[in-house]
Amino acid sequence: MAILELAIAFFVLAIIAAALGAGGVAGLSMRAAKWLVIIFLILAIISFII
């Protein structure tokens, strides 16, 4: 669950950064959140299979 919490934190950071006009930080945060969600989903699927 820690990975999902980090993804949510990066998503919130990206929204706040975008609202404040920091496009670079927002893009980087969204990219990090996207990869963390993908990793979480892969690990969840593997744990359900095993």
Backbone torsions as a table, in degrees:
resi	resn	phi	psi	omega
1	MET	NA	-19.5	-179.2
2	ALA	-64.0	-35.0	179.9
3	ILE	-65.8	-42.2	179.5
4	LEU	-65.8	-38.3	177.8
5	GLU	-65.0	-39.3	176.2
6	LEU	-64.4	-40.2	178.9
7	ALA	-62.2	-42.6	178.7
8	ILE	-65.1	-40.0	179.2
9	ALA	-63.7	-43.2	177.9
10	PHE	-65.3	-36.7	178.6
11	PHE	-64.6	-44.4	178.3
12	VAL	-64.4	-41.9	177.2
13	LEU	-60.3	-40.3	179.6
14	ALA	-65.1	-40.6	178.8
15	ILE	-64.4	-44.1	179.6
16	ILE	-64.8	-43.5	179.7
17	ALA	-64.0	-39.1	178.7
18	ALA	-66.5	-38.2	179.1
19	ALA	-66.4	-30.9	-179.8
20	LEU	-89.1	-3.7	175.4
21	GLY	91.7	12.3	178.7
22	ALA	-93.6	82.1	-174.8
23	GLY	-63.8	-37.2	-179.1
24	GLY	-65.5	-44.0	179.2
25	VAL	-67.1	-39.4	180.0
26	ALA	-63.8	-44.1	179.3
27	GLY	-64.4	-42.8	178.9
28	LEU	-64.5	-41.5	179.7
29	SER	-65.9	-40.2	179.0
30	MET	-66.6	-38.1	177.4
31	ARG	-63.8	-43.0	178.7
32	ALA	-64.3	-42.6	179.5
33	ALA	-63.1	-41.4	-180.0
34	LYS	-61.3	-45.7	-178.7
35	TRP	-68.4	-35.5	177.8
36	LEU	-66.8	-37.6	177.0
37	VAL	-66.5	-40.8	178.5
38	ILE	-63.0	-44.2	178.6
39	ILE	-63.0	-42.3	178.6
40	PHE	-60.4	-45.1	-179.3
41	LEU	-64.5	-41.1	179.2
42	ILE	-63.9	-44.6	179.4
43	LEU	-66.5	-35.7	178.3
44	ALA	-66.2	-42.7	178.9
45	ILE	-64.9	-42.4	178.3
46	ILE	-62.8	-40.9	-178.7
47	SER	-69.5	-30.8	176.6
48	PHE	-71.7	-33.4	-179.2
49	ILE	-73.1	-40.0	-175.7
50	ILE	-77.3	NA	NA
